[in-house]
Amino acid sequence: MPATQLAGVLESCGAFVDVWKFGWGTAYVDPLLAGKLALLRAHDVLGCLGGTLLEVAWAQGRADEYLAWARELGVPSVEVSRGAVPMGEDDKDRLIRSAVEAGFVVLSEVGSKSASSQPLPDQWGKEVERDLDAGATWVLAEGRESGTVGIYDHAGRVREDVVDAVVDAGGVGRVVFEAPAKDQQAWFIRCFGSDVNLANVAPAEILGLETLRLGLRADTIGLSRPPAVRRR
């Protein structure tokens, strides 16, 4: 997204955004990253580097260099994940602690990006607990931009047993559900309320999501209806 377009999005929607993620490794190749981070700061939005970039750096033995580079740029937040490269739980714990000690707000991520290799619900819950104990501020529940893996089945339906496990482990306020599709967003809002944490929302859908939260769309209109009055 060009910086001018980002400025326009933030002008109209910035009040409804807490975190802006530079997905995958886009931050590393974006020559306008510093200017975009300044725009985000001006709107009180946390700029966050995607977890895949840190996974690549870790696999190369250069995680410390990565964190130093991000600090020099003034990046306030990083994502720590292990969904793209083989990484042990202890290594992930160390990465979270290193990032916290370096002054970053850490979003960890649980769940695999592969549809053929998915942890059991109790494994999701245990990893959520570990990540929070290691110092993560929020834990992202994997759904990808497709909304067909992780907390969803191949058809995009919510895996309720997995959602229950991560909420039981971390509490709904500390878990962020990746929910790229409107039906998924509406499901979480109906289930957990208007303030549920949702991620992987396309910039063009920010205002649409806010109307879902306010009950201004048919999918969640019950949120805006006054209580029924019993007639005498």
Backbone bond lengths (Angstrom), bond angles and torsions (degrees), N, CA, C in turn:
res aa  C-N    CA-C-N  psi(-1)  N-CA   C-N-CA  omega(-1)  CA-C   N-CA-C  phi
1 M - - - 1.457 - - 1.534 109.21 -
2 P 1.330 118.16 124.75 1.470 120.01 176.78 1.522 111.30 -61.20
3 A 1.322 115.95 153.24 1.469 120.58 -177.90 1.523 111.46 -60.20
4 T 1.337 117.51 -35.52 1.462 119.72 -179.83 1.528 110.85 -65.51
5 Q 1.335 115.94 -36.61 1.467 119.27 178.14 1.518 110.61 -70.31
6 L 1.335 116.39 -40.38 1.465 119.83 176.79 1.523 110.32 -59.58
7 A 1.331 116.95 -42.53 1.468 120.22 179.25 1.524 110.87 -59.20
8 G 1.329 116.71 -40.84 1.456 119.97 178.97 1.516 112.41 -66.96
9 V 1.336 116.91 -41.11 1.464 120.62 178.50 1.520 110.32 -62.32
10 L 1.321 116.64 -45.06 1.463 119.89 -178.79 1.526 111.63 -67.04
11 E 1.322 116.32 -34.51 1.467 119.44 178.96 1.519 110.93 -62.44
12 S 1.338 116.75 -39.25 1.458 119.44 -176.51 1.522 113.43 -93.19
13 C 1.349 117.04 -26.82 1.467 119.94 -171.49 1.521 114.65 -126.39
14 G 1.325 118.27 -3.17 1.461 120.54 -173.02 1.517 114.05 -56.85
15 A 1.317 117.36 -29.11 1.467 120.67 -179.51 1.525 112.16 -66.46
16 F 1.323 116.65 -17.42 1.466 120.69 -176.96 1.528 112.83 -105.51
17 V 1.339 116.85 9.30 1.469 121.69 -176.23 1.519 109.23 -120.40
18 D 1.328 116.51 130.65 1.467 121.32 176.25 1.523 111.90 -99.44
19 V 1.343 116.18 -39.89 1.465 121.55 -174.93 1.527 108.75 -134.56
20 W 1.330 115.59 134.03 1.465 121.33 175.69 1.524 107.18 -114.64
21 K 1.331 116.01 114.45 1.459 119.30 -176.28 1.525 111.32 -97.10
22 F 1.328 114.70 132.26 1.455 121.56 171.33 1.527 106.37 -89.88
23 G 1.322 115.28 97.30 1.455 120.79 -168.34 1.519 114.03 -64.90
24 W 1.330 113.41 156.34 1.466 122.88 177.33 1.539 109.72 50.65
25 G 1.342 116.73 -127.04 1.465 120.23 178.29 1.507 112.78 -110.02
26 T 1.342 117.56 23.82 1.466 119.23 -174.81 1.522 112.61 -62.29
27 A 1.328 117.43 -32.48 1.465 119.89 -178.76 1.519 111.39 -61.48
28 Y 1.325 116.60 -32.57 1.461 121.18 -176.42 1.522 111.97 -70.15
29 V 1.330 117.59 -28.47 1.463 120.69 -176.45 1.532 113.00 -107.69
30 D 1.327 117.43 2.17 1.461 121.29 -177.18 1.526 110.16 -89.93
31 P 1.340 118.79 111.27 1.470 120.37 -178.91 1.519 113.43 -70.13
32 L 1.328 117.39 -12.80 1.465 121.38 -177.93 1.525 112.39 -104.03
33 L 1.341 117.15 16.13 1.460 120.44 -175.05 1.530 112.06 -58.27
34 A 1.325 118.64 -45.34 1.469 120.99 -176.44 1.528 111.16 -59.92
35 G 1.329 116.69 -42.73 1.458 119.76 179.05 1.513 112.39 -66.16
36 K 1.322 117.11 -36.94 1.463 120.72 178.25 1.532 110.87 -67.26
37 L 1.322 116.83 -39.21 1.461 120.00 177.06 1.525 110.78 -62.01
38 A 1.332 116.77 -37.95 1.472 120.45 178.05 1.528 110.42 -64.94
39 L 1.325 117.18 -39.82 1.463 120.39 177.37 1.525 110.79 -62.38
40 L 1.324 116.10 -43.20 1.458 120.21 -179.83 1.523 110.95 -63.32
41 R 1.341 116.98 -43.15 1.474 120.06 178.49 1.516 110.96 -59.81
42 A 1.314 116.98 -39.60 1.468 120.82 -178.55 1.524 111.79 -64.00
43 H 1.326 116.61 -22.51 1.470 120.79 -179.80 1.530 111.99 -107.89
44 D 1.342 117.30 13.68 1.466 122.04 179.16 1.521 112.22 58.11
45 V 1.316 116.88 39.06 1.455 122.67 177.50 1.529 108.39 -113.20
46 L 1.329 116.76 130.34 1.459 120.72 179.04 1.524 110.42 -74.78
47 G 1.320 116.97 124.49 1.453 120.69 171.17 1.518 108.91 -84.51
48 C 1.326 117.58 129.46 1.467 121.62 -174.32 1.525 109.77 -129.26
49 L 1.328 116.54 133.22 1.457 121.25 176.20 1.525 109.54 -83.24
50 G 1.321 116.79 138.59 1.456 121.72 -179.01 1.523 112.57 -65.56
51 G 1.322 115.99 151.62 1.456 121.31 -174.15 1.518 114.75 -67.75
52 T 1.328 117.82 -28.12 1.461 119.76 -177.79 1.520 111.16 -60.60
53 L 1.327 117.28 -37.65 1.466 120.70 -179.25 1.525 111.06 -62.29
54 L 1.334 117.46 -41.49 1.456 120.32 177.82 1.526 110.85 -68.96
55 E 1.315 117.20 -36.49 1.462 119.63 177.77 1.533 110.92 -61.43
56 V 1.329 116.68 -41.44 1.463 120.62 177.79 1.522 110.06 -63.19
57 A 1.343 116.65 -45.97 1.462 120.24 179.43 1.523 111.04 -61.00
58 W 1.329 116.94 -42.48 1.468 120.67 179.46 1.530 110.58 -63.05
59 A 1.327 117.40 -43.05 1.464 121.36 -179.75 1.525 111.00 -63.33
60 Q 1.333 117.05 -26.48 1.458 121.78 177.87 1.523 112.56 -89.71
61 G 1.342 116.73 0.47 1.461 120.09 -176.91 1.512 113.34 72.05
62 R 1.350 116.99 27.66 1.465 120.61 -174.62 1.532 112.31 -126.49
63 A 1.329 116.60 29.34 1.464 119.43 -178.23 1.523 111.85 -62.24
64 D 1.331 117.66 -39.48 1.466 120.09 179.50 1.525 110.92 -63.52
65 E 1.329 116.73 -39.48 1.469 120.14 177.01 1.522 110.87 -63.41
66 Y 1.320 115.36 -39.64 1.462 120.50 178.87 1.524 110.45 -60.25
67 L 1.333 117.32 -48.31 1.463 120.63 -178.41 1.523 110.91 -64.86
68 A 1.335 116.75 -37.81 1.464 119.85 178.07 1.533 110.47 -65.44
69 W 1.322 116.86 -40.96 1.474 121.79 177.93 1.523 110.30 -61.98
70 A 1.332 116.91 -44.52 1.458 120.89 -179.27 1.529 110.99 -65.05
71 R 1.313 116.85 -40.09 1.473 119.98 178.29 1.521 110.87 -64.25
72 E 1.320 116.74 -41.28 1.469 120.36 -179.28 1.525 110.83 -62.49
73 L 1.324 116.84 -34.42 1.457 121.26 178.65 1.527 112.83 -76.77
74 G 1.330 116.69 -15.07 1.459 120.25 -177.50 1.506 113.76 84.62
75 V 1.341 116.87 24.81 1.459 120.79 176.80 1.530 108.74 -71.40
76 P 1.333 119.39 126.72 1.468 120.27 -176.86 1.523 115.02 -86.14
77 S 1.343 117.54 -18.97 1.461 119.54 -170.85 1.525 110.48 -144.85
78 V 1.340 115.57 143.95 1.462 120.66 175.31 1.522 109.35 -132.33
79 E 1.315 114.43 152.32 1.456 121.00 174.88 1.519 108.85 -100.23
80 V 1.323 116.44 135.74 1.460 122.43 176.41 1.524 107.71 -115.47
81 S 1.322 116.09 119.34 1.460 121.17 -177.45 1.520 109.55 -137.76
82 R 1.324 115.91 172.08 1.463 120.95 173.44 1.528 109.77 -145.86
83 G 1.320 114.65 41.38 1.448 120.06 -176.23 1.510 114.53 -97.39
84 A 1.352 117.92 -9.10 1.458 120.21 -176.00 1.522 113.09 -111.51
85 V 1.336 117.60 -31.01 1.464 121.29 178.90 1.527 108.91 -125.47
86 P 1.334 118.32 152.46 1.467 120.27 178.20 1.536 110.69 -63.62
87 M 1.320 116.57 121.93 1.460 122.05 -178.48 1.516 108.68 -146.42
88 G 1.306 117.33 131.96 1.450 121.56 178.38 1.516 112.38 -75.72
89 E 1.330 115.79 161.41 1.464 120.34 -179.79 1.522 111.42 -62.97
90 D 1.329 117.55 -39.40 1.465 120.10 179.93 1.521 111.27 -63.72
91 D 1.337 116.53 -38.38 1.467 119.65 178.49 1.528 110.21 -65.48
92 K 1.324 116.74 -39.87 1.460 119.36 177.94 1.524 110.99 -64.65
93 D 1.333 116.75 -41.93 1.468 120.47 177.15 1.527 110.58 -56.44
94 R 1.332 115.74 -45.05 1.468 119.87 -178.65 1.525 111.24 -64.83
95 L 1.327 117.43 -38.79 1.458 120.18 178.37 1.530 111.00 -64.28
96 I 1.328 117.03 -42.84 1.467 119.88 178.39 1.522 110.14 -61.19
97 R 1.324 116.62 -47.51 1.471 119.76 -178.82 1.524 111.11 -63.33
98 S 1.331 117.34 -40.71 1.465 120.46 179.17 1.521 110.96 -62.38
99 A 1.338 116.78 -41.91 1.456 120.48 -179.70 1.524 111.27 -67.45
100 V 1.329 116.91 -40.97 1.470 120.15 177.76 1.524 110.13 -63.50
101 E 1.334 117.00 -45.18 1.463 120.82 179.62 1.530 111.98 -62.93
102 A 1.338 116.14 -28.12 1.462 120.25 178.37 1.525 112.43 -81.26
103 G 1.335 117.04 -2.46 1.454 120.89 174.36 1.516 116.15 98.37
104 F 1.337 117.46 10.63 1.458 120.35 -179.13 1.529 111.63 -89.04
105 V 1.322 115.91 147.51 1.457 121.34 163.36 1.526 106.14 -77.36
106 V 1.325 117.01 123.34 1.468 120.19 -173.79 1.517 111.35 -105.02
107 L 1.323 114.84 126.38 1.458 121.55 166.94 1.518 105.93 -105.04
108 S 1.312 117.52 116.87 1.459 119.71 174.56 1.522 107.79 -92.37
109 E 1.319 114.87 165.61 1.459 119.19 178.16 1.515 109.55 -132.92
110 V 1.325 116.45 139.31 1.460 121.61 176.98 1.523 108.78 -120.80
111 G 1.333 115.40 149.44 1.452 121.19 -179.23 1.514 111.10 105.68
112 S 1.320 115.59 154.66 1.458 121.76 -177.70 1.520 110.96 -96.33
113 K 1.345 115.51 149.24 1.456 120.76 175.60 1.523 111.77 -81.99
114 S 1.326 117.00 -7.47 1.462 121.47 -179.21 1.529 110.41 -96.01
115 A 1.327 116.64 128.02 1.459 120.35 179.75 1.520 111.85 -68.88
116 S 1.338 116.90 -22.15 1.463 120.72 -177.69 1.517 113.08 -88.50
117 S 1.321 117.64 -6.49 1.471 120.75 -178.07 1.519 108.90 -136.68
118 Q 1.337 115.52 92.90 1.456 119.96 -176.91 1.528 110.34 -123.96
119 P 1.345 117.60 133.07 1.462 120.38 177.24 1.527 111.70 -65.37
120 L 1.335 115.37 158.07 1.458 121.29 174.75 1.530 109.14 -74.57
121 P 1.343 117.83 159.35 1.462 120.15 -178.23 1.531 113.83 -52.44
122 D 1.343 117.87 -42.34 1.461 118.41 -178.74 1.521 111.94 -67.93
123 Q 1.339 117.01 -28.70 1.462 119.99 175.85 1.525 110.95 -68.99
124 W 1.330 116.26 -37.96 1.466 119.66 173.63 1.528 110.01 -57.56
125 G 1.326 115.80 -48.36 1.459 119.72 -177.30 1.515 112.77 -61.67
126 K 1.322 116.84 -42.73 1.468 120.45 -179.56 1.524 111.41 -64.43
127 E 1.327 116.58 -37.95 1.465 118.26 179.49 1.526 111.51 -70.30
128 V 1.323 116.97 -35.80 1.467 119.88 174.96 1.531 109.75 -58.61
129 E 1.310 117.21 -47.21 1.461 121.08 179.39 1.523 111.44 -60.33
130 R 1.330 117.11 -45.00 1.467 121.06 179.74 1.520 111.20 -60.61
131 D 1.331 116.69 -45.04 1.461 120.07 -176.90 1.524 111.40 -64.29
132 L 1.322 116.53 -42.11 1.466 119.34 178.30 1.520 111.01 -66.51
133 D 1.330 117.16 -40.26 1.466 120.79 177.55 1.522 110.97 -62.78
134 A 1.344 116.87 -32.50 1.469 120.63 -179.37 1.520 112.11 -76.29
135 G 1.346 117.42 -14.26 1.460 119.76 175.34 1.507 116.44 122.14
136 A 1.347 118.02 3.65 1.466 119.54 177.98 1.525 110.32 -63.41
137 T 1.322 116.20 142.14 1.465 121.19 176.34 1.516 110.90 -79.63
138 W 1.327 116.33 -44.76 1.461 122.86 176.64 1.517 109.02 -132.78
139 V 1.315 115.85 156.53 1.459 121.60 175.06 1.520 108.73 -119.67
140 L 1.322 115.28 123.65 1.456 121.60 178.03 1.521 109.85 -85.69
141 A 1.316 116.58 132.01 1.456 122.07 174.32 1.526 107.75 -94.74
142 E 1.331 115.55 117.47 1.460 122.51 -171.16 1.528 113.26 -58.81
143 G 1.331 115.01 132.56 1.462 120.79 173.77 1.511 111.60 -143.55
144 R 1.353 115.11 -12.32 1.454 123.64 -177.58 1.519 111.06 59.72
145 E 1.333 114.94 174.19 1.457 119.53 178.91 1.523 112.30 -73.32
146 S 1.340 116.30 -14.96 1.467 120.45 179.08 1.526 112.28 -83.74
147 G 1.330 118.02 -26.24 1.466 121.04 -175.92 1.506 113.20 66.22
148 T 1.349 117.23 32.70 1.474 120.47 -177.86 1.525 112.63 -132.26
149 V 1.329 118.08 15.73 1.464 121.95 175.34 1.523 108.39 -138.36
150 G 1.322 116.36 178.06 1.458 119.88 175.06 1.511 112.62 67.62
151 I 1.327 116.72 -113.25 1.468 120.66 -178.60 1.523 112.05 -79.18
152 Y 1.343 116.95 5.12 1.465 121.53 178.49 1.524 110.14 -125.41
153 D 1.330 115.87 154.73 1.457 118.95 172.17 1.532 109.13 -85.97
154 H 1.326 117.12 -176.75 1.461 120.72 -174.50 1.529 112.58 -63.83
155 A 1.327 116.92 -20.03 1.467 121.12 179.44 1.526 112.56 -94.38
156 G 1.344 117.36 2.36 1.459 120.45 179.63 1.508 114.87 87.31
157 R 1.347 117.07 7.77 1.465 120.20 177.81 1.519 110.68 -80.12
158 V 1.327 116.38 143.48 1.463 121.77 -178.99 1.529 110.07 -67.36
159 R 1.338 116.19 132.69 1.467 121.32 173.07 1.528 107.07 -87.43
160 E 1.301 115.60 94.65 1.458 120.46 -170.85 1.519 112.56 -64.42
161 D 1.332 118.68 -30.38 1.467 119.85 178.99 1.526 111.09 -66.64
162 V 1.334 116.76 -35.49 1.461 120.55 177.79 1.529 110.13 -70.98
163 V 1.324 116.78 -43.85 1.465 120.61 178.99 1.529 110.09 -59.90
164 D 1.337 117.40 -44.09 1.466 120.62 178.18 1.527 110.90 -59.34
165 A 1.336 116.46 -40.11 1.469 120.53 -177.36 1.521 111.71 -65.80
166 V 1.333 117.59 -43.10 1.462 118.96 -177.36 1.525 111.29 -73.53
167 V 1.337 117.34 -34.03 1.466 119.81 177.81 1.528 110.40 -69.93
168 D 1.320 116.96 -40.94 1.465 120.03 177.20 1.525 110.95 -61.08
169 A 1.328 116.29 -36.24 1.463 120.23 -176.41 1.523 113.02 -78.84
170 G 1.323 117.64 -38.76 1.456 119.90 -172.03 1.503 115.65 -115.44
171 G 1.321 117.48 -16.72 1.458 120.01 -174.09 1.522 109.57 86.04
172 V 1.302 116.98 141.96 1.454 120.10 -173.53 1.525 112.23 -63.31
173 G 1.324 117.81 -27.05 1.460 120.50 -179.47 1.511 114.86 -73.10
174 R 1.340 117.37 -19.02 1.468 121.07 -178.19 1.523 112.71 -103.58
175 V 1.332 116.98 -5.75 1.461 121.32 -178.96 1.522 109.17 -104.54
176 V 1.344 115.50 137.71 1.461 122.35 177.01 1.523 107.40 -117.20
177 F 1.318 116.65 122.24 1.456 121.28 -176.87 1.526 110.22 -95.11
178 E 1.329 116.78 121.15 1.457 119.47 174.05 1.528 107.92 -70.58
179 A 1.322 116.00 119.29 1.473 120.86 -172.72 1.523 109.14 -142.49
180 P 1.326 117.54 82.51 1.463 119.60 -175.93 1.524 114.84 -75.61
181 A 1.326 118.25 -21.80 1.464 120.77 -174.69 1.529 111.44 -100.70
182 K 1.326 115.91 148.28 1.464 120.97 -177.41 1.525 111.54 -59.07
183 D 1.325 118.21 -44.08 1.457 120.45 -178.83 1.522 111.53 -62.27
184 Q 1.332 116.80 -35.83 1.466 120.80 177.28 1.523 110.47 -68.45
185 Q 1.311 116.87 -44.20 1.464 120.71 177.98 1.527 110.72 -59.05
186 A 1.325 115.88 -45.01 1.463 120.02 -178.95 1.523 110.82 -64.02
187 W 1.322 117.70 -37.97 1.470 121.05 179.21 1.522 110.60 -59.92
188 F 1.330 116.65 -47.55 1.466 119.49 -178.57 1.527 111.69 -66.84
189 I 1.320 117.46 -37.96 1.459 120.34 178.66 1.528 110.74 -64.79
190 R 1.323 116.81 -43.52 1.462 119.57 177.80 1.517 111.86 -65.12
191 C 1.331 116.44 -34.16 1.464 120.65 -175.76 1.526 112.48 -80.56
192 F 1.345 117.04 -41.46 1.469 120.73 -171.27 1.521 114.10 -117.96
193 G 1.310 117.90 -3.41 1.455 119.92 177.44 1.520 113.65 101.31
194 S 1.310 115.59 170.76 1.460 122.36 -171.87 1.523 113.89 -64.80
195 D 1.336 117.73 -25.62 1.457 120.42 -174.89 1.520 113.46 -94.17
196 V 1.332 118.77 10.78 1.452 121.16 -179.89 1.533 109.74 -59.31
197 N 1.329 116.30 142.80 1.461 121.41 -177.89 1.529 110.42 -81.08
198 L 1.331 116.75 121.31 1.458 122.04 -178.90 1.521 110.19 -125.78
199 A 1.331 115.91 144.39 1.466 121.24 -176.66 1.521 110.30 -136.36
200 N 1.343 114.36 178.33 1.462 121.84 -174.84 1.524 110.96 57.10
201 V 1.319 114.83 41.13 1.458 121.36 177.41 1.528 107.94 -95.04
202 A 1.314 117.50 123.90 1.463 121.55 179.63 1.525 109.81 -63.98
203 P 1.342 118.27 143.12 1.467 120.07 -179.69 1.528 113.31 -52.77
204 A 1.331 116.76 -36.82 1.466 119.55 -179.12 1.523 112.70 -69.52
205 E 1.343 117.33 -12.57 1.464 121.29 -176.64 1.530 113.27 -104.29
206 I 1.336 117.69 3.81 1.469 120.11 -174.99 1.529 111.35 -61.12
207 L 1.312 116.95 -50.01 1.472 119.20 -179.63 1.524 111.05 -66.96
208 G 1.313 116.55 -36.78 1.459 119.57 177.39 1.512 111.90 -60.91
209 L 1.343 116.74 -41.15 1.462 120.37 176.89 1.521 110.70 -64.03
210 E 1.325 117.03 -39.95 1.467 119.01 179.66 1.526 110.75 -62.12
211 T 1.331 117.43 -36.61 1.466 118.59 177.44 1.526 111.30 -68.48
212 L 1.334 117.60 -32.44 1.461 119.80 173.16 1.521 110.33 -61.87
213 R 1.331 116.31 -44.09 1.472 120.33 -178.79 1.536 111.23 -62.88
214 L 1.318 116.63 -31.75 1.472 120.99 -176.58 1.519 113.26 -91.17
215 G 1.337 116.78 -1.07 1.451 119.11 -178.70 1.510 113.22 74.06
216 L 1.338 116.45 30.44 1.463 120.98 -178.15 1.523 112.49 -103.16
217 R 1.348 116.12 16.07 1.462 121.22 173.22 1.526 107.32 -132.16
218 A 1.312 115.94 157.55 1.463 119.84 -174.96 1.523 112.13 -58.27
219 D 1.344 117.22 -31.92 1.465 120.97 -176.06 1.527 112.83 -63.04
220 T 1.335 117.46 -28.24 1.470 120.81 -177.26 1.526 111.12 -132.54
221 I 1.311 117.31 24.24 1.462 120.02 -172.03 1.522 112.28 -62.06
222 G 1.327 116.93 -21.70 1.459 119.51 178.18 1.517 112.98 -60.92
223 L 1.337 117.32 -23.00 1.467 120.14 179.60 1.521 112.38 -69.10
224 S 1.328 116.98 -24.16 1.469 119.64 -176.20 1.529 112.98 -102.90
225 R 1.328 117.11 -1.65 1.457 119.69 -179.74 1.519 110.70 -82.46
226 P 1.328 117.46 139.14 1.467 119.07 174.94 1.521 109.56 -68.85
227 P 1.329 117.63 156.05 1.472 119.75 177.53 1.512 111.03 -57.22
228 A 1.308 116.06 144.40 1.462 120.23 179.58 1.524 109.99 -64.20
229 V 1.323 115.91 139.13 1.467 121.09 178.60 1.528 107.95 -103.49
230 R 1.322 116.01 123.70 1.457 120.28 -179.90 1.531 109.23 -73.61
231 R 1.309 115.48 126.74 1.457 119.41 178.59 1.513 111.01 -79.84
232 R 1.323 116.63 143.07 1.453 121.38 178.26 1.526 109.83 -79.88
